[in-house]
Amino acid sequence: MSAPYDGYGQQSPADVAYAGQPQEGFEQAPAPTAPASAADHGKKKKRGYAAQAYDFGAGANSAANPQPAAGAQPYGAYPQPQTPTYPAGYPGQEPQPVAPTYGAAPADVAPQYGAPQPQGQGYGGYPAPDAAYPAPVAGGVSGPGVPGAAGLSQQMAGMNLGPGSQPQAQPGQAARPVALNQLYPTDLLNQPFNVSELDLPPPPIVLPPNSSVTPSPDANCSHRYVRSTLNAVPTTHSLLKKSRLPFSLVIQPYGALHDNDDPVPIIQDQIIARCRRCRTYINPFVTFLDHGHRWRCNMCQLTNDVPQAFDWDAAMQKATDRWARHELNHAVVEFVAPQEYMVRPPQPLVYLFLFDVSYAAVSSGLLATSARTILDSLNRIPNADRRTRLGFIAVDSSLHYFSIPKDDDENGDTNMLVVSDLDEPFLPVPQDLLVSLSESRQSIENFLTKLPAMFQNNQSNGFALGPALRAGHKLISSLGGKMVVLGASLPNLGIGKLDMREDKKLLGTSKESSLLQTSNSFYKSFAVECSKNQVSIDMFLFSSQYQDVASLSNLPRYTGGQTWFYPGWNAGRPEDAIKFASELSDHLSSEIGLEAVLRVRATTGLRMNAFYGNFFNRSSDLCAFPAFPRDQCYVVEVAIDESLTKTVVCLQTAVLHTTCNGERRIRVMTLALPTTTNLADVYASADQQAIATYFSHKAVERALSGGLDAARDSLQNKLIELLQTFRKELAGGSMGGGLQFPSNLRGLPMLFLGLMKNVGLRKSAQIPSDLRSAALCLLSTLPVPLLMQYIYPRLYSLHDMPDNAGTPDPETSQIVLPPPVNLSSERLVSYGLYLIDDGQTQFLWVGRDAVPQLLMDVFGVEDRTQIRVGKGSLPELDNDFNERLRAVIYKSRDHMSKGVGSITLPHLYVVREDGEPSLKLWAQTLLVEDRADQGMSAAQWLGILREKVSQR
């Protein structure tokens, strides 16, 4: 069985919280830190767990990760994978090297992509690159830790940066030859993929010297914000087509939920220089002419006048240094927009909450938990300009409006006004339904405190969502804003009524795709209407029975919202209540943008061809967002319409939006990429994570239009196509007994396998359609680091983790995680303890032969049958290993350290290897490299690929 354990109506075995678990409040506890003596203590513990495992009769006591054969070459341009092994000192085990400290440089680290190798070394049967091949000049890559930033010193040479002066080579013109990333073929069969490769940055962007007007390390866009599937762009459409690789951008304009966590330079003076013809914003890759009085657009080459105030500080009334301006030094900037960028005055932040108050919502505790969470989050809702407004509608078989008075109205009480006419819902009073958070704060608090009691005895099973949405739209459409739907039932009354259409006989068949498509056209057409009026919708769905997520998710999909799904949720389980309350509170605190549009401009010859994500495509190249979230990414496919004659092309993403504090701004992100006529350069500079993200969006589109089989087949066929092209065009048609692919794309087959095995696309007759639809929502919105973890989860070996794991790194103060392990049951030993984490759910796997001391340190019990399995949390025990373990679990949830914003708080499930079968099977479905359900193993997958490639 591959459906989640706490699926429709199922109870987790652990319905009781651990003793000592924090119950109050919804804030996540900070990760504990280990005492100074952790290292010595940890060594003793590690030896103890392993030695006792041997004495306990664990059977074959071999290392979890076998060492490669002596003298084996490092594969590709990657570091040799490190094998975590036990220290010597317990019976029956030959002495093994201890795993190196995580994060420390291995003794013999092979160079990163593109670095020349010592002569005589080959890769996968290929001769080594010529030693005389020039090393790449890795300029133009921004962001701390990104390879290539050091190459900027070469850009600085020969660049006189006095006002009005110019670099010696103009952007786009032929400069001295620059070696792009080198191609390192490897053999996927003989040099297996190692999960640590997914932590490598994309191949560096290698620009010619002097490509930007300043030597700033931030002149080119960091891959945190925009990453291209190709970091060297083919000069012609025919070369791109020949490569079979996609050319697209993965855009994530924000790196955190809050500005303070991800500061971007803000240009306050409202001097915005743009090209007269193509409307490109001035950026580090333009060219200044005529002693600095004019500038040439790097997109369309038109010459423009520099604004008179460009070098003048109006506040200080003095001339400024042009070369210090943010827009010439930073690829990612935010302009404060002047009046002409506004169609109307900036709208206030508006939240309209639609509460399901049917029997299902009241009895599960959803209404009470929602009201309490909003009450506790009022201080977190952005309100710096004191214009934020809130409104509330309760929905069962009628619509219940609430007229909330201002705090200074002494005679004012909140009045509930009931409208039973669902066909033509009307607003019962003209004002007081949407109230100022500042002016009515006390009244709002009083209302939220009393709300659960108003419906505590409600027996109605009706949920008139469609009429409520129309009423809400009528209420806020003049302003715009967000509708937050909190629903625990299938909408069953009025317009938008949905039927129970889940049919288990269809699951796993070709007809299953019909369950993933919307069953009522109202939801899409209404969402498009909302988009026109700047109304965004978020869905929080909690039904313990079928709720038709496929239909309801259309509302967020076209309005820039998100669908959050909580199957089998019940407030009686503290873990359920804490997860939802944490996520809703973080969601409300996020500094979203309002009435936003996104557009991508590019060098002449490039065209934006297709757009993927949650928004409405208003015109051929304009994406409309009534609200712009901070925890989603977007994919834009790029077409090459004309031959590219320049050595560098640029793509600029602009997001025009109103901040939630009432300021109109434009976030601009400029990415420069080198061009090439060489297919090897294209493959050597391909970004496997961006490619996997692109095909994730394509697979979701295919699943919804053509079915799950078609989506999986398209992924397999695309990978075969890429392998075949590489073999034919770059490997001389030879297989050499293996499966050749570039080192920088070695993870792609496993990412595709993970995508095909993901709950959204997996072939199975056990996955409820709601669960599948919710997974498809994630596959088409998650930012790249979280998407990679969702399709290829993280597996950490905990019982033998390095001594510094779970403790703060001395330099960064960040908790150190153990090295990740490939997702295969071959890596699991029977006496082990493991964490499996896909970013949405965490599993703590306890081996069937785990020793009593390990169980005592982690769970406070000696007998594993006493462990509370299922949804829960770890007890807080007073020992070093328990503290480090909890620190690792908390750190694994840390989205900010991955450079993304997210509100998700994963559930933790404790799984015993010899325990609950359905829970064990669920955890095992995350082991992507194993054979499970109807899916193939990694070895079978590579075998099939090789067979198909050799046939063509």
N, C-alpha and C positions, 0 to 999 in steps of 0.2 A: 504494500500500500504506500502510495507516494504523496497522498494529501496530508496537510499538516495535522498534527495530532489533536490539536484543540479545534478541529474543524466544526462543522455545523452541529451545534448543540452538544458536542462532546465535552466532557469535563476532564481536565488534567488530573492525574492522580494526586498531585500536590496542590490541594485547595487551601492548605493552611500555610501561613507564612512561617519561616523559620523563627525560632525564639531569638530574640535580640535583633531581629531585622527592623530597620527604621520604618515606622508606619506613617508618621505624620509628615505633612508637607509633600510636595511633589518634586523637590529639587534633588538632582542626583548628587550623591555624596562625592566629595573630592577623592581622587585616587589616593589610597594610603601610601605612605613611603616607608621603606624598610629601615631599620636601625643600622648603625654603622657596622655592626658585626655580621651583617648579612652574608658576606662572601664565605667566611669560614663556616658559618652555620649551614649555609646552603650546600657546601661540598659534603658535609657530614650527612645531611638529609638525603642528598642525591645518591651517595654510596649506600645509605641505609635502605632506600626504596628498592634499589636494584639488587642488593645482596639478599634482602628479605624475599624479593620476588623469586630469586633462584631457590632459596630454601623452601619457599611456599609451594614449590612444585609447578613452576610456570612453564616447564617444558623447555623447548629450544630458546636459549637466552642470547640471541644474536642481536647485533646492532640493528636499529630500525632502518637505517639508510646504508646499504652496502657501499663500500668504497669502490671507485672505479679502478680498473686494472692499472697495475703499476706502469708508469710511463705514459699514460693516456694523455693526449693533447687536450689543452683547454679548448672548448668548442667555441666557434665563432670568435667574436671580439669580446667575449664576456669573461668575468672572473670564473675560475673553477668553482663549482658548487661545493660548499662546505658541508660536511656530514656530521651532524650532532651525534656524538657517541658518549658512552659512559666512561668515567675514570676507571683506571685499573683498580683492583683491590677487592673484588668479590669472586667467589669460587666459580670455576667453570668458564671463565671469560678470558680470552687472551688480552693483554694490555692494548688499549686503543688510545689514540690521541683524543684529548678533550676538545670539544667544540670551541673554536675561538670566540672571543668576546664579540657579541653582535655589534656591528657598526665599526669595528676596528678593521683596518686595512689588512686583507689577507697577505700572506708572505709573498706570494707570486701572483700579482693581479695582472691579468691580461689587459691591454689598453682598451679604451672605450671604442665605440664605432669610429671607423674612419682613420684610426691611427695606424701608421705603417707598422708592420710586424718585422721581427728579426728575419734576416734572409734565411731561407732554407725551411721555414715552417710552412706547412700547407694546411688547408682546411677542407675536410671532407673529400680528400683526393685531389684537391686543386693545388696548383703550384702557388708559392707565396708571391705576393705582389713584388714588383721590382723594387729593390732597395732605393733606387734613384727617384722613385715616384715622389713628387713633392708633397710634403705634409700639408693638410688643409689649413686654411686660415679661418679660424672659427669665430668670426666676428658677427655681431648682430644678434646674438642670442641673449635674451635678458633674463633676469631673475636670479636670485642667489642659488648657487650650486649647479647652475645649468652649464654644461660643458661648452667651452668656446668663448666665454666672456673674456678670457685672458687675451684672446686674439685682438681685442680692441686696441692694444698698444700699437699694433701695426697700423690700425686705422689712423691713430693720432699722428703717426709720422707723416710729415709733409702736409699737415693740415694747419693752416693759420686761422685761428678762430676769432680774430678781431672783427668788430662790426663791419659788415659789408664785404668781408673777404669770403672766398669760396674754396672748398676742397679742390684739389687738383683734378680729380676725376669726377665728372658729373654723374649723378645717379642714373642708371640705365645705360650709360655708354660703356663701350668695351674698355675694361681695365686690364691690368696685367693678369695673365692666366691664374686662376685659383682652382686648386684641386678640391672637388666636392667629396662627399663621403665615399669611402671605398667600399666595394662590394666584397663581403666575406661569405662565400657559400658554405653551408654546413649540411651535414647529413642528419635528417630528423630521426632516422631509425637507429643509427649507431651512436649518436650523441644526443641522448634524450633531453627533452625540455626540462628546465628547472624553474620552479615557481619564482625564484628570486629575480629572474629576468623581467618579470612584470614590474619590478620596482625601478628598472632603469629608465632614465629620461628618454624622450624620443631622439632620433638622430639629430645632431645639431644643424642649425640653419647656417650655412656657410656663404656669407655675402662677400663680394669684392671689397677691397680696402676702400675707405672713404665713401661708402654707400650712404651714410647719414651725415647731416650737416654738423652734428656735434658728436664727440666721442663718448657719449653717455652709455653706460652699460645697460640702460633701460630704453635705448632707442628703438629696439624691436620688441614686438609683443611676446610676453611670456606665454608658454604653453598652458599656464594656469587659466588664462582667459580665452585664448583662441589657439587651437592647434589644427594644423592642416594634415590631411592624410598623406600628402606628399611634400616633403621639405626641399625638393628640387622639382620644378614644374616643367613638364615637356613643352617644347616651343610650338608644337602643332597638335591639332586634334587627332591626326592619324597616329602620332607617336603615343598619345594617351590611350587611344583605342587599342593599339598594339600591345601596350603594357597590361591591359585588362584590369588595372588598378583604378579605384575611384579617385576623383579629385573633389574633395569637399572640405568644408571647414566645420569644426565642432566648436561652438561658441558658448561660453559660460561667462557672461559679463561681470558677475560678482563672485568673489572668493569667500564670502562669509555672509551671515544673516544681518550683521551690523557693521556700519562704516568704521567704527573704532577698531574692529578686528581685521580690517583689510583696507587700510588707508590708500586712497588714490589721489594724486595731485589735483587740486581744484583751482580753476582759473576764474577769478572773481571779477575781473575788470570788464567783462562782457565785450571784449574786443575779440571777435571771432572772424578769422580770415578764412574765406572759402573760395574755391575755384568758381569763376563766373559761369562756366559751362557745365561741368559735371558735379559741382557742389561738394567736392572733396574738401575736408577740413585740413588746414595746414598741419604738417606733421614732420617728423625728423628726416623724411626722405624726399622733401622738395628740394629745388635748386634756387638759390638767390642769384639775381642778375642785376645789371645796371647799378653797381655799387650798393646793392642791398635795397634798392627802391622797388624792385619787382621780384616776383617769384614764379617759377615754372611749376605747374601742377605735375606731380609724379604719376598721375593716372592718365590724363588726356593730353599732357604737354602744353596746355594753354598757358600763356604768360599773363599774370595778374599783378595788379598794384598791391604793394604792402600797405595795410591801413595806416593812416597818419599817426594814430595813437598807439601803434604796435610797440614803439620804443619809448613810450611816455607813461609815467606813473601818475595818474590823475590825482590820487589821494595825497601823494607826497609832492606833487607839482614839480617833478624833475625827470630828466631823462633816465632810462634804465638800460641795463645790459641785455640786448636782444638775446644773446646766447645763453642767458640764464632762464629764458622763458620755458615754462613747463612743456608747452606743446612742441618745442624743438628738442627736448631732452627725454621725453617720456612717450612711449608708444600708447600707453593707457592714461588718458586724462579725462577730466570732467569739466565742461564749460558751464558756467552759470548763464542761462539764456536770457537775452533781452526780450523786449515786448513782442517783437515780430515772430517769435517762436510760439506764441500763445494764440489759440483760437478764442479762448475765454480766460478769465482769471483762473489761476491754479485752483483745482478743486480740493476740498478738504478730504481727509481720510474718513471714510464712512464704512462701518461694519454693521450689517443687518443680519441678525441671527435668526434662523428658522429652526425652531425646536420641534422635533417629533414628540408629542405628548400622548401618543397612543399607549395602550396597555403594555405593549412590548417594551417601549422606551422607559416607562415608569418602573415596571417590575424588574428590569435589568439594572436599574440604577443610573441609566444614561442621563436622564433629565437632571437628577440631583448632582451628578458628577460634573456635567457641563456647566450648570449654573454656578457651582462652587468654584470651578476652575476659572471661569470668566471673571467672577468676583475677585478672586485672588490675583488675577492678571491685569486688573484695571491700571495699575501703576506701570505695567510693562508696555501697554499699547502706546505707540508713538503719539505724542500730543504736545510737542514743543511749541507749536504755533497756537495752541489752545483752540483749535477749530475742529478737532476730531468729534465725529458724531456716531451715536449708537442707536440701533433700533432692534425691536424684538417682536417676533410673531410666533405664536404657538399653533401647532397644526395637529388635528386629528380628523374627525369627519367635518369639522368646521374650522374657520380661521379665527384665531384669538389675537386681537391687537391690544397693545398696552400703551395707554396715554400717560406719559411720565412727566410730572411737573418739574419746574426749576426749583432749586433748593431754597430760593428766597420766597417761594410761594407758600405762605404759612398754612393756607387752607387746602393746599394741594395734596391729593392722594393719587396714587397710581390707579387708573381705572382700566378694567378689562372690558373690551368691546368685542362682542362675538358676531361674526358674519357667517351665516349658514348658506348663503347663495353661492354655490361653487362655480356656476356657469358664468356669472358676471360679477366677480368679486370687486368690491369698492372699498375706498378708504373711508372709514366712518367719521373721522374728524380731520380737518385740514392740517392741524399742527400737533405738536407734542408726541408724534409717533417716531420722530427721528430727532433725538435730543443731544445737546452739547455735553460731552463728557465732563468738561470743566464746570459748566453751569448747573448740571443736574447730577453731580457725582453722588451726593448723599441719597438722592431719590433712586438712582440706579442701583446702589448698594442695597437699599431696602427692598427694592423689587426683586433682585436676584436672590436675596435671602429668603423671600416668601414664595418664590416661584414653584419650587418642588411641592410645597404643601397645597398649592392651588389645584394640582392634578393628581394628588397621591391616591385618590380613590377612583381614578378614571378607568372605566371598563371598555372604552371604545377601542375597536381594532382598526378604525379607519385612519388613513394617512393620505390626505388630499394634497400631495406635493405639487402637482402641476398648478392648481389654482393658487397655492401659496406662493409659488415662484412668480406667477403673473402679478399677484398683489404686491410682492416685494419689488418687482421691477417697476411697477407703477409708483411705488413709494420713493425709490431712490434714483430713477432714471434721469431726472432733471439735473442731479449732481454727479451721478456715477458712484462707484464704490464696490464693496465686496459683499456678496451674500454667502454666509457660512451655513450650510445645511448639516444638521446633526440628526441622522435618521436611523431608526432601528427596525423599519418595516418596509415591505414592498408597497410602493405607491399604488393604491387600489381604488381611488375615487377621483372623479372629474377628469379634466383634460390631462393627458399624460399617464392615464391609468395603465398599469403593467400587469401582465398575467404571469402566473406560475408556469414557466415553460421548461424548467430543468427536467430533462429526461435522461436517466442514467443509461438507458439503452443506446443513446446517441454518443455517449462519451467514448472517445477512442475510435470513432468511425469517421467517415468522410463527411457525415452530416453534422459533426460537432461544430463546425465553423459557423453554422446558423445561430448557435447559442452565443457566439462572440460578437454578433452584429446587433445593432440596435433594433428593438422590436416596435418602436414607436417614433415616427418622424418628428414628433413634437420637440424632442430633446435637442436635436441638432438645429432645427429652425429657430427655436426659442433662444438657443445659445448664440446664434448669429445675430438675432435681434438685440440681445444683451450687449454683444460686442460693439454694435453701432452706438449704443448709449453709454459706453464706458462702464458696464456692469460686469464684474467677474464673479465666478461661482466656485466655491470649494465644497467638496463632498466628503463628509466624515460618515462612514457607513458601518453599522454594527449588528446587522441582523444575524440571528442564530440560524435562520433559514434562508432560502433563496431570496435575493434582493435585486437581481438583474443589474449587476455592476456594469455589464456591457452597454446597456442603454443609458444609465445614469452618468457614466463617465464621459459622455458626450458634452455634458454641461461644462466641466472644467477644460475639456480638450480644446474647445473653440473660444474660451474666454480667458485663457492664461491662468487657469486655476490648477488644482491638483485633486486627485481622488485618493483618500486614505481609507483602508479597509481593515476592519477588526473582526474577523470571523469568530463567532462563539464568545463574544465579549460579555463579561459580567462584572459589575462593580464589586460584587462580593469577594472576588479574588483581588487582593491588594496589588498584585503585579499588573493586572489589567487596568485598574484604576490609575495607578502611577504612570504607566506607559501613556495612556490617552491624555491624562492631565498634563504631563510634561510636554507632549507633542503639541497639544492645542495651545498651551501657554507660549511655547517657543514660536509657534506659527503666528500668534497674535502680536508678538513682540518684534517680528521681523520688519525691517525698514523697507517695505515694498515700494516700487515705483507705481505711479498712477497714470492713466491715459497715455500709454507709451506706444511708440512705434519703433520698429527695428528695420534698418536697411543696410545692405552691404554693397559698397562700391568697389570697383576694381580697375586695374590697368586696362586700357583699350585692348580689345581682343578677348577679354574674359567676360562671362555673363553668368549671373546667378540663375540657375536652372530649376531647382526644386528646393522646397523648404520642409523641414520636419520638426515637430514639437507641438506644444500646447499653445496655440494662438489662432487667429483667423487671418488667412492670407488675403488681405484687402485688395491688392493689385498684383501685377506680375512680380514686383520686387519689394513690396511693403508688407511687413507682418505687424498686425495690430494686437495690442495687449491692453485690455481695460485695466489690468493690474499686472505689474511685472515682478514675478517672484525672484527670489535669490537662491533657490535651491534646485534649479532646473537647468538643462542645457539644450541647445538647439543645433540642428545640423542643416547646412546649406550646401547643396551640390553646385559645383562650378563647371561651366562648359567653356571650352576653348573654341571661339568662333573664328578667330583670325590668327595667323602665325604671329608668334611673339618675337619681336626683333630686339628687345632689350635684354640685358643680362640679369635684370632684377624686375620682378613684378610686385605690385602692392595690392593688398586687399584691406579695405577699411570698413569696420563695423561701427555704426552709430546708433545709439539708443536714446531717443528723445523722450523724456519722461518728466513727470512732476514728482518730486520727493514727497514722502508722507508728511513732511513739514512745510509743504506749500511753496517750494522753490522749483522753478522750471530749469531743467538741466539737460545737457547732452553728454553722454558717456561715449568717448571715441576710442577705438582700439585699432591700431594700424599694424599690419603684419607684412613684412617684406620677405620675399622668397627668391632664391636664385633660379634661373632657367637653365635648361640643358637640352641638348640634342641627342643625348646618350641614354639608352634604355637602362644601362647598368647604374647610372647615377640616379635614375628614377627609383629603381628598386632599392638601392643602398640608402636612400633618404626617405623611404616609406615608414610611416608611423603606425605600428600594429594596433595600438590602443585606439587611435582615431579611426582606423579602418574598421575595427570591431564595432565601434560605436555607430559608425555609418550603417553597417550591415545589420546592426540591432534594430535601428529605426526602419530599415528597408524590410526586415523580416516581419516586424509588427504590421507594417502596411500590407505585406503580402498575406499574412495570416488573416487579417480582417477582410481582405478582398477575395482571396483565392483559397483560403483554408490552411490548416496547420501542416498538412503533408507538403503542400506547395512551398510553404515557407521553409521547412527543413530541407527540402530538395534543392531549393534555390541556394541555400547556404553551402550545401555539399558541392553543388555544381560550380559555384563561384570559386571555392577553394581548389577544386580539381583544375579549373581553368587557369588559376594563378600558377599552380605547380607545373602545369603543362607548358604554359608560356615561358616560365623561368627555364624549364628543361630545354625547350626548343630554341629560345632566343639567346640565352646566356650560359647554358651548360653544354652547348654543342650537341644537343639531342641525346646525350648519354645519361643513363641512370646510374651507372657504376654500382649496381646492386643495392642502392639505397634510395633515399628520397631527398633530393637537393632543394634547398631554400636558403635565402639570405639570413645571416645571423640576426639581423634586426627584425625579422618577421618570424622568428622561430616559435613565438608564442601563439601565432595566429591559428594554427590547427587546433590547439587546446582551447583557445577562446571560442572558436566556432563550435567545438564539441560541447563546451559549457553552455553556449547559447542554445544549442539544439536540445540540451538536457534540462534547461531551465524550466521551471514550473509553467511558464507562459507558453512554451513551444513543445514541451516534451510529449512524446507519443505515449499515452497512458489512458486507461479507461477508469482511472481512480481519482482524477482531478476535477473537482466541481468547477463549473464554468465561471462562477463568481471569482474563485481563487485565480483562475487562469486570466480572466479579464483584468483583475487588479495587478497581476504580474506584468501583463502587457503594458499597462500604464507606467509601471516603473521602468521597463525596458526602453520606453520612448521618452523618458524625462530625466533619468538619473544623470548627474554629472559624471564625467569619465572615471575618476578614481572609484566612486561608489558603484558604477556600472560594472567595472572590471571585477570588483569583489563580489557583486551579485551573480555574475555568470561564471566566475572562477573563484569560489570562496577561499578564505584563509584558514589553514590548518596549522595549529601550533602544538608542538609536543611540550607538555608542561612538567611531567614528572622528572625530566632530565634537563630542564631549561638551564641555560648558562647562568652563572652566579650573579651576573648583573641584571638579568631579566627581571622586570617588575620593580626595579629601583631607578631613581632619577639619573639620567646621564649627567656627569659632572660639568660638561660644557653647555648643554642646551637646557638642562633641568627637566627635560621630557622623559617620561617613563620609557624604559627600554623594553621592546618586545622581543620574544624569542625569535630565532630565524624561522620563517615559514617553511612548511613541508609540502611536497606534492600531494594532491588529493587522491590518494590511493590507499586502500586497506592494507596493502603490503607494507605501508609505513607505520601501521599500528601494531604494537605489541600487546599481549594479553594482560600485562601488569601495568599498562600505561594509563596516563591521564592526558586528555587532549581537548583543545578548544577548536571547534569548527564554527566559523563566523562568515556569513554572507552579507553582513551589513544590515540585514533586516531581522535576522534571528541568529542567536548564538546557542550552540550545543556544547555542553561539558560532558565529554565521553569518558566513562569510567570502565576500564578493562575488567574482565571477569575474574582476573587473578590479582587485582590490585591489593597490595599488602595492607595489613591493619594499621601500620604507622602512617602510611600515606592517607588512608581514610580518616584517621584521627586528626591529622594535621589540617585536612581540607574541610571535612564535614563534622568533626567532633564525635564520630562513631567508629567502632572497630569492625563491625560487621556490615558488609555492603548491603545486606538486605534491609538494614535500618535507614539507608539513605532515602530521603524523599525525592523521588524522581518526578519528572515533568516540569512544568512551568514554575519557576521559583527564583531564589537568589542564594548566594553563598552565605552561610553564617559568618559573622565576624568573630574570629577566634584570636586569642592572644598568642600567636606564634608567627615567626618570620615567614614561613612558607605560605601560610594563609593570606597574610598581608600582601605578599608579592603576587600571589595568584589573583587576588581581587584587583590589584593595580593593573595587571595585564588585561583582565576582562574589561575594566573601565577604559584603559588606553585603546583597546581594540575598537571601542565605540567612538573614539575621538575623531570627529569629522574635520575639525578645524586644522588638525595637524596634516590632513591630506589636502588642504587647500580648497576646501569646499564648504558650503553652508548646507546644513541638513537639520531637520527637527527630529529625525527618527531616533527613538530609544529602543534598541532591540530587546526582545524577550530573551531570557536565559532559560534553557531547558537542560535539566540534568538527566543524562541518559546512561543507563547501565547496559553493558554489552549483553548481559544475560537477563535483562529486565523486560519491560513492556515491548512486545514485538512491533507494534505499529509506530511507536515513538522511535525505536531503533531504526526501522526501515526509513522513516522520514529523514533522520540524520544521515543515513547512508546514501540517500539520493543526492546529497551535496558532494559526495566523493566522485567528482566528475570523471576521473580516470578509471573507475570501476565499471563493471557491467552491472546494471541495475534496471529493474522494471523491463522495458522493452528496448533499452539503450545499449550501445556497444561499449566495450572498454577502449582505453586509449590505444592499446596495441592493435586491437581489431580495427579501429578507426584509421590508424596510420597504414595498416595493411590494405584496407579497402582503397585508401587514397593512392597508394603505390600501384595497386592493380589497375585502377581506373586510369591513372596517368600513363602507365605503360601501354594501355590499350589504344590510346589516341594517337 
